[in-house]
């Protein structure tokens, strides 16, 4: 694959018992979506969420690069808080993605910065997580408010599902922004939404504050943290996908209170990809992060 030789094994091992899907299916899926997934996460360090005994068995996040072929690229990362240094896999090409699938890495979680510039996030991300009884519908309503805030500052944004109950709002930068600035900006935006919609939004981490509200998680904008990639599978009982969607779709769910159109199963993702990637422009769009004072 791309001049790389891969050794695949146990392809008939069932990873999703309920629908009976195997590792062969996992490999085939990632080979099919590789161009789209690599468009957004290529050349970035990744955390692999591995399910060696299937999605109903033990699983773990692998932050350090495991044993690998010599052609799998890595980058050395230093944790600022602890000083620990370790190598991280870089999602350099299609072969690396399929190699990860061979490891039963059901989920691909890229860092927000490319390996070549670990201190320069290419994107800023808001993770909207509903606290029951809030649902994906409430996430869509809050996402629209966040979009309007960003639009007002000249920033374009794109939504994608988390593959679960949440929604991500992605702001491409591809500029000289630092994590210090993106995290401060994201926190300020979350605080503004919380101030204007206190019954619907919280920016606070404690679970007790999230009941019936949408938690706007701004804290993912940190070095070494990762967010599930667009087009990545999720390790639930049936394979859902972190799916790029359109703002029109988000608006429709917010109006109708019917979130079913945004429940993104693997088959839906493959069909959607046939007609194009809604986030294609976000992969290269350059934007400057403005100053933001939520008190004004």
N, C-alpha and C positions, 0 to 999 in steps of 0.2 A: 504494500500500500504506500504510494508515494515514494517508492524506492526503499521502504523499510520492510524488514521481514518480521512478522508477528507470529507468535505461537499461541494458538487458542486451544483451550481445553474445557472439558465438562460442559459442552455447549447445550446438552440436553438437561442440565440441572434446572429444576423448576425454582424460579425466584419469586414468582407471584402465584401462590397455590390456588387462590380462588378463581382467577381466569385461566390458570394453567400455563402461564408464560414463562419461557426459559431464558437462560443466558444467551442463547442464539438470537432470540427475539431482541434482547437488550442490545447486543452488538449490531444487529441489523438496524435498529432504531437510530443509534448514534451515528452509524455510517450514513444513514439517510439525511439526518439533520445537521451533519458536520459543517457544511458550508455556512449555514445560518448561525449556528452556535458559535463557530469560530469567528464569524464577523464581529460578534460582540465581546467574546471572551478570549480570542486568540492572542497569544503573546503575553497572557497574564498568568501569574501564579494561581494555583487552584488548590483548594481543600477538597479531598475526595470523601464523599459519604458512602461508605462501603457496607454492603449487606451480604456477606459471604454465604450465609445460610438462608437467604431469601428475606423478603420484607416482613415476615412474621417471626424472624429469628433475631439474635443479637446483631447490633450494628454499631458502627463507630465512625467518627470523623478523623480522617488521617491528614494531619497538617504537615507532618514531615514526609519527605519523599521516601517511598518504600523501595525495596530492591527492584531494579529496573534494567531494561536494556541500555546499552551505552548511548544510544541515540536519543533517549528521552532527556530533554533539557531540564535543568534546574536553575534556581537562583538562590543565593544565600540571603536569608532574612534575619534581622536582629530585632528582638522584642525590646522596645524602649523601656518598659517597666522592669523587666527582670534581667535584661542583658543576655538572655539565652540566644544562641545563634544556631540556625538549622537550615537545611536545604529544603526547598519547596518545588514541587513539580510545576513546570511551565507548560501551558496548553499551547504548544507550538504548531501542531498540525493535526490532520485527520488521524494519522496513525497513533498519535498520543491519546486521542480521545477513545479510539477503539481499544487500545491497550488498557486504558482505565476501565472500560466496560469489561474486559477480560478479568479484572480484579473485582468484579461485581460492584463497581462504583456506580450505583444507580443515580446518584445526584452529583452534579458538578457545581462547585461553589467558587467562583473566581474572586480574587481580590479586586478592589476598585481601581488599582493602579497597574500599569504594565510592568513587566519584569525589568525593562530598561530604565524605568524611572519610578522606583518604588515609593518615592515621596511626593509624587505628582498624580493625584487621582484623576483618571480620565472621566469619571462620572461621579455625581452625587446622587444618593439614593435615599428615599423615604420609604420605610416599611410600615404599611398600615395594617394593624392587627386588631380584629374586633374582639372585645370582651363580651361574652354571652350576657344577655340575650342579643346583643348586637351581632350582625352578620356581614357577609360580603356586600349586601345592599348598602348598609351604613358606611362601609369602606368606600364604596363608589361615590356616595354623597360627600364624604369628607375629601376624597381625591379631587372632586370637581372644585371644591373651595381652594385646595392647595394649588391646583392648576391656575386658578384665577389670580392667586397671589403671585405665582411665578410669572405669569403672563404680564402682570402689572409692572414687573421689573425687567421685562424684556427677555425672559428665559423661557425657552421652549422645553416641554417635558413630554414623556411618553409613559403610558401605563402598561403594566404587565401583571398577570395574576401571579400569585405565589405558588400556584398549583394546589393550594389548600384553601383556607378561609380568608386569606388576606390579599392585599393588593400592593404592588410596588409602583412608585412613581420615580422614574429615572430621568435625571437631568444630565445630558452630555456636556462635557466641558472641553476636554482635549486641549487644555491651555496650561498656563503656569500656576494654576491654583494649588494651594497646599491643603493637606488634611486639616490643619489648624483652621483655615478659612472655611472649608466646606462643612466641617463639623459645627463651627460657630453659626454659620448661615442656616444650616438645617435645624439647629436647636432654636434659633430665633423664629424661623417659620413655624415650627411646631408650637412654640409659646404663643405666637400670634393667633393661630387657629384655636388654641385652648382658651385664650382670653375672649375671643369673639364667639366661641361655641362651647361654653364650659359644660353643658349637659351632654355634648356629643363627642368631645375630643379630650384626650389627656396626653400630656407629654411626659408623664411620670412613669418610672419603671415598676413600682410596686403593683402587684396583681390586684390588690384591693381597690386601687384607683381606677382600674380598667373596666369594672363591671358595668355593662350597658354602654360603654364608650369605645371609641376607636383610639387605640394607642398609636400615636404618630412617632415611630421609633427613628430618632435622628442619630442615635449613637453608633449606627453601623458605619458611619463615615470616620473610620479610624484605621491607621496602618495595621495590616495583618488580619483585619476582619474581612469576612467574605459574605456575599449574597448569592443565592442560587441563580444560575445563569438563565437567560432567556433560552427557551427550547429544552432546558434540562428536565428530565424525568424527576418525579418525587417518589419516595419510598413508602407509599401508602398501600392499602390492600388491593387497590386497583391502580394502574399506572396513570397518574395525572401528570400534567406538564406545566411548568412556569411559562405561561403563554403570552407573547406580545399581543395586545389588543388595541383597539382604537378608542379615542375619546368618545366617538359616537356610540360605541357599545357600552362604555361606562355610563354615559348620559342616559341611555335607554334603561339600563338596570336601575339607576337612581330614580328614574321616573316611574317605572312599573313595579318596583320592589320584587322583581323576578330575577334571581341571580343565576338561573340555570344556563343561560347562554354563555356565561363566563366559567362554567365548570369545564375544565379543559382536559379531556382525556387524550391519550396518545394518538388514537385514530383521528380525532378532530385536529390535532396539531399537524399531522402529516397532510391532511386535506387542505388546511389553511396555508401550509407552506407552498403548495402547488400554485396558489394565486399570489404569492409574494409575502415578504416579511414586513409587517406594519412598522417595525422599528428600524428599517434599513438606513434611514437618514441619520438616526441617532448614533450610528457606529462611527461617523466621521465629523459630525457637526461640531464646530468650535464656537464656544461661548465664553464670555468673560463674566466672572462672578461679581456682581455689584456689591457695594456696602449695604448693610441691612440693619436698621434699628427698629425693632418691633414696637418700641414705645411711641413712635411717631404715628 
